[in-house]
Amino acid sequence: MLAEQSYFGQVEDVPLVLKAIPEIWPNGSWLQIGANTLDPDLNKNDPFKEFLFLYQHYSKYFVEPIPELAEKLQHNVADMPNAHVIPAAIVPEADSVGQTVTLYCVAKEPDTPNWAAQICSFNPEHISILVPNARAEAVQVEGFRVVELLSRYHIVDVHVLLIDVKGFDYAILRQLPFHDPNFSPLLICYEFMHLSQQHQDEAKELLHAWGYMVTFDQENGYAVLR
């Protein structure tokens, strides 16, 4: 795979991987969990937006549970080929497909910075940790486990998987159906900076066990299939 073809050895090689994937595999799916809005002003630090134009023939699925952000996201990708916005959350457990779950988001206050609108968690205590002195506001959203999401929206051939869910990334990694021979993303990116040291280590071990080479920058882990 990509790691064996010398595209990848350290974090600086991630752009090469993102460029190589659509060249070698011109069709597939791009799945982004915690997509936010893809707004250039709000998401200036998103390292992946600039590569989306290379994936013209890919089906692109953007999962964003916060209603306000999902609406803006829908507007921002309206002209993007094969783009689909899924206004839902990935949940730890679900008794049925599409059940309603509670997210806790930063409540809007006169002095709340714009970037805080993207901060949500299943744990209300995380809100004050991520945004000091912020008030948590409950939001009801549709929830899926990963396998339910893939089935419900007929998502296949996932070659690029991006996860950015403010501390829930490891829980999502654990849900990925690696046992399914049809599920083998070539590149997985997840945010590790909000994970405990134990979960950081377990996430790396999990990905190694399924054949991935993993490297890190200050915020994210990047796993490329060997």
Helices and strands as residue ranges (DSSP letters): G 3-5, G 11-13, H 14-24, E 29-33, G 49-55, E 59-63, H 67-76, E 83-86, E 88-90, E 99-106, G 114-118, E 120-121, H 124-130, E 136-144, H 146-152, E 158-163, H 169-175, E 187-191, H 197-209, E 212-216, E 220-225
